[in-house]
Amino acid sequence: MKWTRFSSTAAVYLVLVLGALFTLGPFLLSILTAFKTREQFAQQPALSWPDPFTLENFALLLNGPAQFGRAILITVLAAVLILVGQLICSILAAYAFARVDFPGRQVLFWVYLSTLMIPPVVLVVPLYLMMTEVGLRNSFWSLVLPFAFASPYAIFLLREYFRGIPQELIDAARLDGANTLDVLVEIVVPLSHPIIATLTLITIVSHWNSFMWPLVITTGTQWRVVTVATASLQSQFNGNWTLVMAATTLALVPLLVLFLMFQRSFVRSIAITGSA
């Protein structure tokens, strides 16, 4: 019996270790290659340790013609503005769908939620035509405005979370003279920090990794974002893979920092929604 239990446990850990290797292998390859020279990359095995370490790839990215530092700044600004707009609009809409009683609330919610079934690629042409008509093509605001308002996914998550908040707390606030906005700002939002942190992480990651829309709506290097700048390095520098891997490593750092900042809230939101 003990041998059977040990064998099953060892098999589970073996599968987990193999899965971790396949998952973390590309990231390890990216980091190791980023600190190598082109000669080291060509002469040494892919997963060999850089000897010596070099920062010339990062210096060329940030100070050279690639203008990768500008791309990072533009991506950060766009992601932050989209996040602020989506959180404000989604919180207001989700609270209305969860706690405000008005005619057609359920029908309107499910109709709005059904837009999740529309593939994002279908919206590229209409959005492009709209941005062109208002003169915003190849501008910073063309990266932000199409996504700066409430998203169906965010509203759905927030609505379900808001519905789990005890009605007694809201009724008590009403008795103390709080209006709808006071209840939302002083009670609902503070109690919803885990799910808001999760949405913050999801929103920033999705728009940080966005590629198709920035590629379509912008031209040149002025408003180039991280994903487009990284893709262009492959042709711009004749397949300099050490430079490309340095770019991917730099692009990963803000996301890792963000995850470490919101890790506890993210895990807590999963535990709460799972238990519900």
N, C-alpha and C positions, 0 to 999 in steps of 0.2 A: 504493500500500500504506500509506504514512504517513497519507494523507488518510482512508483507511478506518478505520485504527486510531484516529485523532484523533476521527472522527465517532462511533465506537462508545463511546469513553471519555466524550466530551461528553454523549452520550445517557444513559449510566449516571449521570453526575453530575447531570444535569438531573432524572432520576427521583428520585434521592436527595434533592436539594434540595426538590423538590415534596413528597415524603413527609415531610421534616423540617418544612416549613411547615405541612402539615396536622396533624402531630402536636403541634408546639409552639405553634401558633396559639391554641388554647383556653387554654393556660397563660399566654401573653402577654396575652391579653384579660383573664384573671382578675386578673393582677398590676396591669395598668394601671388597670383599673376600681376596684380596691381603694383606690387612692390618689387617687381623684377624689371630689368632692362630688356630691350628687344633681343639682345644677344643671349641673355640668360634664358629667356622663354624659348628661343629657337634651339638651344643646345641642351637644356636640362629637361628632365621629365616634368609633366604638367603639374604634379602635386609635390614637387620637390620644394624644399625651403629656400627662400631667396637668399643668395650669398654673393655679395652683401645686399642688405636692404637699400632701396633707393626711393626717393620721393620725387624724382624728376617727372614721372607721369602726372602726379597731382599738380606740380608746379606748372607744367605745360597746359594742363586743363584750365587752371584758374587764371593764369597770366598770359597764355598764348592766344592764338587766333581762334581757338575753339569757343571762347567766351562761355565756358561752362558755368562759371560763377554767376553770370547774368541769368543764365537759364534757371539755375537753382533759385535765385531771388524771385524771378517772375513766377515760378511754380509755387513757391511758398506764399507769395502774396495772393495769387489766384486761389489756392487751396484754403487760405484763411478766410478770404471774403466769401467764398462759396459756403464754407462751414458756418460762418456767422449768419448768413442769409437763410440757409437751410434750417438751422436750429431755431431761429426766431419764428419763421413761417410754419415749420413742422410742429413746434410746441403749441402755437396758437391753434392750428387746425386740429391737432390731435386732441387737445382739451375740449374743443367745440364738439368733436365727434364722440368723445367719451362722456362728457358731463353736461353739456348744454342741450336742452331738449328743444328742437325746432322741427317744423314739418319737413318730411323727406330726408331726414338725417341718415337713416340706414341706406336708403337707395343711393343717395349722393355718395356715401362712403364707399359702397361696393362698386359703383360705377368708376369712381376715381381709382380705387384699388385695382380694378381690372386693367388699367393702363400698364401695370407691371408686365402683362403678357405681350406687350408690343416690343419687338426687338429694337434695341437702341440704334442699330444701323439704319433702320427705316426712317429715323428722325433726322439723319444727317443732312439730307437734301433740303427738307423744309426749313430746318434751322439755318442752313447756309444761305438760302434765299432770303430769309428774314433778316439776317445780319447784313447781307448785301444791300437790301432795300433801305435800311436805316443808316447805311454808311459806316458800319462797324466792322466790316471784314478786315482782317489783318490788323487787329487792334487788341489791346489788353482786355477791354470789356467784352469782346467776342468770346474770350475764354471763360468769363465769369458769368455773365447774365443768363445764358441758357440753363444754368444749373444752380443759380443762387436762390431759388425759391423752394417751396416744400416738395419733397419727394414722396411718392406713395409708400415706399418701403419704410421710410422714417416715420411717417404718420401712422402706419400700421403698428410698428413696434411701440411707439409712444402711447398710442391709444390703448393698447392692451395693458400696458404698464399703469397708465393713469386709472384704468377701470379697477385695478387691484388696490388702489389707495382707499382706505376706509372712508365711507361717506360721512361717518360721525365727525371726523376731523373737519371736513368741509362745512358741515352743518354748524359746528361749534364756532368756526370762523365767521360764518354768516350771522350768527347771533351776536357776535362781538362787533358787527357793523362792517365787516370786510365785503368789498364788492368782488366781482368776478376776477378782475385783474389782480387784486390783492391776494385772493385765494391761489391763483396760478403762480404768482411770483414768490409768495411767502410760505406756501405750504406744498403745492404740487411739485414745483421745480426742485426745492431742496430735498424732498423725499425721492426724487427720481435721478439723483446723481449717477448711480451705476449705469442705467440705460442711456443717459445722455453721454456719459463717457464712452460707452460702446459705440454709439452713433458717431461721436467725434472721431474715434479711431477708424471706423468703417468709411466715413465720408472723406477723410483726408487721404487714406490709403487709395481709395478708388479714384480720386481725382489726381493724386500724385502719380498714379500709374496710367492715367488716361493718355492714349496715343492717337487714336483715329481722328477725333474732333480737332485737337490742336494741329495735327498734320494737314487737315483739310482747310481750316479756317485761316491759318497763318502762312506766310511765305517769308523767306529770308531768315535772318538771324535775330531781328529786333525783338520779336515776341516768341521766340522759340522756348519751349519748355524742356524739362529734363529728359523725358522719354524721346522726344524728337531729336534733341541734341545728341543723345547717346547713339541713336540709330544713324545719325549723319556722320558720326566719327568713323564708322567702318569704311565709308567711301572717301571721306574728306582726307583721311590720313593713311590711305592705301593699306587698309587691313592691319593697322597697328593694334594688335589685340591687347597689349599691355595698357595702352591708353583707354581702350574700350572698357577693360575690366576695372581700371581706376575710376572711370565714370560710373559704372554700375555700383562699385563699392561706395563712392560718395553719395549716390542716390539712395543707398540702403541705410545710411547712418541716421538721417532724420526719422525714418520709420521705426528703426530700432529704439531710438530715444523716446519716441512717442509711445511705443508699446510699453516700455519700461515705466513710463510716467503713469499710464492708465491701466497697468496690469491688474492691480487689485480690484479696481472698479469693473474691469472687463470680466474677470472671473466671478465676481460677486453677481453681476447681472445675469450671467449664464446659470449660476446656481439658483437665483431667485426665479427666473423664468422657467427653469427646468422643474423646480419643485412645484410651481404653480400648475 
